Amino acid sequence: MDRNAIAGKDTKVFLFDMGNVVVKGIGISEKIAKRLGVPRDQFELDYHHWIYPLMEGEISAEQYWRHAEKVFGKRIEEDLMATCFTPYLNSEVVETITRLRNLGYRVVCASNTYASHWEILRKMDALSLFDALYPSHEVGLSKPAHAYFRHILEAEGVKASEAYFVDDSIEHIESARTMGIPSLHYSGKAASRELKRVFEPLLG
């Protein structure tokens, strides 16, 4: 399964990633580095060690910022992961999800995220697009782990072949495909064209 498979009528549940798929404008590293007054690569060198613990709910944003204060020698009085997070809806994917649901298909959110980001997405009504939500910080698992996908398949009561996954990360896509989940790598200049190619036969 090495290319973007066409979504089929036998699919029972569609899994959509959130960041860079349903919403755009999710980058925060550069903004945070500027607020802290440190080089971006210096901030990211530390921050990347904490991404998965944050995404899987092992630590809170507050715990990370107390750690960051010591690393960067600065007082941090706000959750910069929240204040620097300014997403906006991606209309073509929102339309695809809406059309799928209008046709009676079940669509769920399969997203690696943080609690503070999730709350912002909730306030902008991005979460109401879905029939069910599987945010990593609540599930306690994250992509690309097979356990994350298995959790969703089991919760939805479907086989891998009965699901369809859309994500911008090729690592996540390849993990899903090795489990037998048909997938669309939604990324780059071809993203819009591939989205249409994959879904138009189903949506009409």
N, C-alpha and C positions, 0 to 999 in steps of 0.2 A: 504494500500500500504506500506507493512513493509519490503520489500526486494528489491534487485536490479532487476527491471523489464527488460525484454528483449526489446531491441530497435526494433520497428516494422516498416514495410514498409509504414504504414499510417502516420508516423511521418513527419511533414512538416518542423520543425526547431529544430536543436540541439543547446542547450545552454551549453557551456563549461566555467568553471571557469578558471582563469589564474594561480594564485599562487598555487604551489604544485600539479598542474594538468598539464597544458601546459608547465609550467616552474618549475624547481626545484631550490634549493639553494637560497630561498628568505628570510631566517632569517636575521634580522638586529639588534635585541635588544642587543645581546651579543657583537657584533662588536662595536656598538655605545657606550655601557657602557665602553668598554675598551678604546675607543678613548677619552671619557670624564674622565676616571680615577675614575669611581664610581662603586659600586656593581651593578650587573645586576638587582637585585630585587628592588634596590632603583630607578634606572632609569625607570623600567617598572611600578612601582607604580604611577609615575607621567604620564608617556607616555600613559598608557592605558585609562586615562581620556580624551585623545585628539584624540584617534584613529578614532572614528566615525566622529567628526567634520572635521578631515583631509580627511577621505575617501569620505565624502559627499560634499567636497569643501567649507565648511563653513569658514575654516581658511586656510591660506597658510603655507607652510613649514617655510617660513621666520618668520611668526607670532609665530609659535610654538617655534622656536629656540630663539627668543627674550625672550619668557617666560622662556625657559629652562635655559638661562643664569642667570636669577634671582634665579631660584630654586637651581641650582648647583654651582652658584658662579664662573662660568667660561666663558671666552670669546669664542664664537662659530662663526667662520668666514666662515663656509661652510655648505651646506645642507647634514648633515650626513646620512639622510634617503636615499639620492642618492648615495653618495660615498661608503656607506656600503652595497648597494644593488647589488649583483653579481649573477643574475639568469643565468641559462642555460636551453636550450630546453630539454624537456622530449621526447625522440624519439618515444616511443610507442604511446603516445597520439598525437603527431604531425602526425604520420603515419595514425592513425585512422581518424583524421580530414581531412587529404589530400584525403584519400580513399572515405570518405563520400562525399566530394565536387566533386571528380571525377565522382561519381555516380549521381551527380545532386542534392544532398541534400544541404539544406541551413544550414550553421553553423555560430553561432554568439557567441561572447564573453560576458559572464555575470560575471563581476569581481568587487570585492571591491578593490580599489587601490588608490594610491596617484598620483597627477599630475607629480611629479618628477620620480616616478617609471614608469609611463605610457610612458614618453619620452624615458626612457632607453629601454623599451620593443619595442617601435617603432623603435629605432635605430638598434636593433638586429633582426628586421623583424618578430617579434612574432605576431604583429598585422595584418600582411598581410595574415595570415593563415585563416582569417575570412571574411565572407560576410558582417557582420555588427558588430559594437562595442557598448557595453553598460557599460562603466566604471562608477563606482559609483560617482567619483568626478565631472563628467560632467552631469550625470543624476540627481544628487542631492538627490539620494536615495541609500540605500545599503541593502544587504542581512543581516539578514534573513527576512526583512520586506516584507509582501505580496505586498505592493505597488511597490516595486522594480520589482518583477516578473510580476505584472499586467502591469507595464509600458512596459516591453519587449513584452508580449503577445499582447498588444494592438498595439504596433508599428509594430509587425510582422503580425498582422491580423490573429492570430491563437487562438484556444481554448487550455486550459491547457492540454487536452488529446492529442493534436496534437504536443506537444512539448516534448523534452526529455532533462533532465538536468544532468550534471556531475560536482561533486564538492567533495572536500576533507573534508569539514566541515559537520558533522552529523547534526548540528543545521540548517544549510542552507538546507540540504537535507530534513529534516523533515518538514521544513516550506513549501518547494515546494510540497512535497507529500500531505500535508493537503489541498493544492489547487487543487490537482488532476493531478499534473505534474509527470509523471513517471521519476524516477531518479536513478542514480548510485552513491553510496557512494564510491568514488575512494580514498582509504586510507589503510595504513597498508600492511602487508605481502601478503594479498589476492588481492591487487589492480590490479596487472597485470593479474591475473587469471580471476578476475571478468570482467575486461575490455574486454578480449577476449571472455568470455562466453556471455556477453551482445551484443557485436557488430559483432562477426563472422557470426551468422545466417543471418545478414543483408548484410554484406560485402562480404560474400562468400569466 
